[in-house]
Amino acid sequence: MAALALAALRSDVSLSVQVYEGIRAAITATNLYEIDEANLRLDERELAARLGVSRTPIREALVRLEHEGLVTSIPRRGYYIARKSKTELLEIIVVWAALESMAARLTALQASDEAIASLRTIFATFDGERIAAKLDEYSDANIRFHQRIIELSGCEQLRRTAGSIFIHVRSIRHRTIAENQRFERSIVDHLQIIESLEARDADLAERLVRDHALALAAHVNANDNDL
């Protein structure tokens, strides 16, 4: 659990909500498919000590997170951050492809010019050499780009559904961005997607975003056999 970064609790929100939101945010920010398996375990006592609360709100939060599929409980062993099998992960990426491609279509049809322009600013400081030298920064920008397309769709139900699988998509994108120099193709794809959105070409934007996500699925299927 050493990899879990927990934020300090605030005083303007109920304790149970803060504990749940804090643990959830820390789990969502975890590079799930890169950390050691030992760090997947969520120790109630340690969580309570680090957050300065009793174990009751910790248990309540873990039960709620289990219902959401973010953690899993193993009898007599406790709670663990939930990782997916390779087969499950491939299905998740396919679902994400469907969601984000529809988000791209909606963005092209209804987002403002200023909103679409915000996508270009995400990559304003990157070129090929810059990406290779600052891969962690580019990986973060890559994630923000895909999140932003979901946000620009203006569809709350789509956003919520995408949010339920975001941890897995974010984590596998982070893990694979350097594999086979995928970042080189990534920036080209992103710029083509932005151009299609700026042109208000909903069909092209939808197809480019879908193909981009499915290319990730194909890469994971062919290369990441240790999942």
C-alpha positions as CSV (number, residue, x, y, z in Angstrom):
1,M,0.0,0.0,0.0
2,A,3.1,2.3,0.0
3,A,2.2,3.4,-3.5
4,L,-1.2,4.9,-2.5
5,A,-0.9,8.7,-2.2
6,L,-3.6,9.9,0.2
7,A,-4.5,13.6,0.4
8,A,-5.2,15.3,3.8
9,L,-8.8,15.4,4.9
10,R,-10.7,18.7,4.9
11,S,-13.1,20.2,7.5
12,D,-15.9,21.3,5.2
13,V,-17.2,17.8,4.2
14,S,-18.5,14.9,6.3
15,L,-15.8,12.5,7.5
16,S,-17.3,9.4,5.8
17,V,-17.5,11.2,2.4
18,Q,-13.9,12.6,2.8
19,V,-12.6,9.1,3.6
20,Y,-14.4,7.5,0.7
21,E,-13.4,10.2,-1.8
22,G,-9.8,10.3,-0.5
23,I,-9.3,6.6,-0.9
24,R,-11.0,6.5,-4.2
25,A,-8.9,9.3,-5.6
26,A,-5.7,7.7,-4.4
27,I,-6.7,4.4,-6.0
28,T,-7.7,6.1,-9.3
29,A,-4.3,7.8,-9.5
30,T,-2.4,4.5,-9.0
31,N,-0.5,3.0,-11.9
32,L,-2.4,-0.2,-11.4
33,Y,-0.6,-2.4,-13.9
34,E,2.9,-1.4,-12.9
35,I,3.0,-1.6,-9.1
36,D,4.0,-4.6,-7.1
37,E,1.2,-7.0,-6.1
38,A,2.1,-6.5,-2.5
39,N,1.1,-2.8,-2.8
40,L,-2.4,-3.7,-3.9
41,R,-3.4,-4.7,-0.4
42,L,-5.4,-2.1,1.5
43,D,-4.7,-2.4,5.2
44,E,-7.5,-0.9,7.3
45,R,-5.3,-0.1,10.3
46,E,-2.7,1.6,8.1
47,L,-5.4,3.6,6.2
48,A,-7.0,4.7,9.5
49,A,-3.6,5.8,10.9
50,R,-2.6,7.7,7.8
51,L,-6.0,9.5,7.6
52,G,-6.3,10.0,11.3
53,V,-9.7,8.4,11.6
54,S,-11.2,5.3,13.2
55,R,-11.5,2.1,11.2
56,T,-15.3,2.4,10.8
57,P,-15.3,5.0,8.0
58,I,-12.5,3.1,6.4
59,R,-14.6,-0.1,6.3
60,E,-17.6,1.8,5.0
61,A,-15.5,3.3,2.2
62,L,-14.0,0.0,1.2
63,V,-17.4,-1.7,1.1
64,R,-18.6,1.1,-1.2
65,L,-15.5,0.9,-3.4
66,E,-16.0,-2.9,-3.7
67,H,-19.5,-2.3,-5.0
68,E,-18.0,0.0,-7.6
69,G,-15.5,-2.6,-8.6
70,L,-12.4,-0.6,-7.6
71,V,-11.5,-3.0,-4.8
72,T,-12.1,-6.6,-4.1
73,S,-12.2,-8.6,-0.8
74,I,-10.6,-11.9,-0.2
75,P,-11.8,-14.0,2.8
76,R,-9.4,-13.9,5.7
77,R,-7.0,-11.7,3.7
78,G,-8.8,-8.4,3.4
79,Y,-9.3,-5.8,0.7
80,Y,-7.2,-5.3,-2.4
81,I,-7.2,-2.8,-5.3
82,A,-8.9,-4.6,-8.1
83,R,-6.8,-5.5,-11.1
84,K,-8.3,-7.0,-14.2
85,S,-7.1,-10.0,-16.2
86,K,-5.8,-9.4,-19.7
87,T,-9.1,-10.6,-21.2
88,E,-11.1,-8.3,-19.0
89,L,-8.8,-5.4,-19.7
90,L,-9.1,-5.8,-23.5
91,E,-12.9,-5.7,-23.1
92,I,-12.6,-2.5,-21.0
93,I,-10.6,-0.9,-23.7
94,V,-13.2,-1.8,-26.3
95,V,-15.9,-0.3,-24.1
96,W,-13.8,2.9,-23.7
97,A,-13.3,3.0,-27.5
98,A,-17.1,3.1,-27.9
99,L,-17.6,5.7,-25.2
100,E,-14.8,8.0,-26.3
101,S,-15.6,7.8,-30.0
102,M,-19.2,8.9,-29.2
103,A,-17.8,11.7,-27.0
104,A,-15.7,12.8,-30.0
105,R,-18.8,12.9,-32.2
106,L,-20.7,14.9,-29.7
107,T,-17.7,17.2,-29.2
108,A,-17.5,17.9,-32.9
109,L,-21.2,18.6,-33.1
110,Q,-21.7,20.9,-30.1
111,A,-18.5,21.9,-28.3
112,S,-17.4,25.6,-28.6
113,D,-14.4,26.5,-30.7
114,E,-12.7,27.6,-27.5
115,A,-13.3,24.2,-25.8
116,I,-11.9,22.3,-28.8
117,A,-8.9,24.6,-28.8
118,S,-8.1,23.5,-25.3
119,L,-7.2,20.1,-26.7
120,R,-4.4,21.6,-28.7
121,T,-2.9,23.5,-25.8
122,I,-2.4,20.2,-23.9
123,F,0.4,19.3,-26.4
124,A,1.7,22.8,-27.2
125,T,5.1,22.1,-25.5
126,F,5.7,18.7,-27.1
127,D,7.5,17.6,-30.2
128,G,9.2,14.3,-31.0
129,E,12.4,15.0,-29.0
130,R,10.5,16.6,-26.1
131,I,8.2,13.6,-25.8
132,A,11.1,11.1,-25.6
133,A,13.0,13.2,-23.0
134,K,9.9,13.9,-20.9
135,L,7.9,10.8,-21.3
136,D,6.2,11.0,-17.9
137,E,5.0,14.5,-18.6
138,Y,3.7,13.4,-22.0
139,S,1.9,10.4,-20.5
140,D,0.1,12.8,-18.1
141,A,-0.8,15.0,-21.1
142,N,-2.0,12.0,-23.0
143,I,-4.4,11.1,-20.2
144,R,-5.7,14.6,-19.9
145,F,-6.4,14.7,-23.6
146,H,-8.6,11.6,-23.5
147,Q,-10.3,12.8,-20.3
148,R,-11.0,16.2,-22.0
149,I,-12.7,14.6,-24.9
150,I,-15.1,12.8,-22.5
151,E,-15.7,16.1,-20.7
152,L,-16.4,18.1,-23.9
153,S,-19.1,15.6,-25.0
154,G,-21.4,17.4,-22.5
155,C,-23.1,14.1,-21.7
156,E,-23.1,13.4,-18.0
157,Q,-24.2,9.8,-18.3
158,L,-21.4,9.1,-20.7
159,R,-18.9,10.8,-18.4
160,R,-20.0,8.7,-15.4
161,T,-19.8,5.5,-17.4
162,A,-16.4,6.3,-18.6
163,G,-15.3,7.3,-15.1
164,S,-16.2,3.8,-13.8
165,I,-13.5,2.2,-16.0
166,F,-11.1,5.2,-16.2
167,I,-8.6,3.7,-13.7
168,H,-7.9,0.8,-15.9
169,V,-7.6,2.7,-19.2
170,R,-5.4,5.4,-17.6
171,S,-3.2,2.8,-16.0
172,I,-2.7,0.7,-19.1
173,R,-2.0,3.8,-21.2
174,H,0.7,4.8,-18.7
175,R,2.2,1.4,-18.8
176,T,2.3,1.0,-22.6
177,I,3.2,4.6,-23.8
178,A,6.9,3.8,-24.0
179,E,6.5,0.3,-25.5
180,N,7.5,0.0,-29.1
181,Q,7.9,3.8,-29.2
182,R,4.1,4.1,-29.1
183,F,4.3,7.8,-28.1
184,E,5.5,8.6,-31.6
185,R,2.3,7.3,-33.2
186,S,0.3,8.8,-30.3
187,I,1.1,12.4,-30.9
188,V,0.3,12.0,-34.6
189,D,-3.1,10.5,-33.8
190,H,-3.9,13.2,-31.3
191,L,-3.2,16.0,-33.8
192,Q,-5.3,14.3,-36.4
193,I,-8.2,14.0,-33.9
194,I,-7.9,17.6,-33.0
195,E,-7.9,18.7,-36.7
196,S,-11.1,16.6,-37.3
197,L,-12.8,18.2,-34.3
198,E,-11.8,21.7,-35.5
199,A,-13.2,20.9,-38.9
200,R,-16.4,19.7,-37.2
201,D,-16.1,16.4,-39.0
202,A,-18.1,14.2,-36.6
203,D,-17.7,11.0,-38.6
204,L,-14.0,11.4,-39.0
205,A,-13.5,12.4,-35.3
206,E,-15.5,9.4,-34.2
207,R,-13.5,7.0,-36.4
208,L,-10.1,8.4,-35.5
209,V,-10.8,8.2,-31.7
210,R,-12.2,4.7,-32.0
211,D,-9.3,3.4,-34.1
212,H,-6.8,5.1,-31.7
213,A,-8.3,3.2,-28.7
214,L,-8.6,-0.1,-30.6
215,A,-4.9,0.2,-31.5
216,L,-4.2,0.2,-27.8
217,A,-6.2,-3.0,-27.4
218,A,-4.3,-4.6,-30.3
219,H,-1.0,-3.6,-28.7
220,V,-1.9,-5.0,-25.3
221,N,-3.2,-8.2,-26.9
222,A,0.1,-8.7,-28.8
223,N,2.6,-7.6,-26.2
224,D,1.5,-7.5,-22.5
225,N,1.4,-11.2,-21.7
226,D,2.2,-10.7,-18.0
227,L,-1.1,-9.0,-17.2
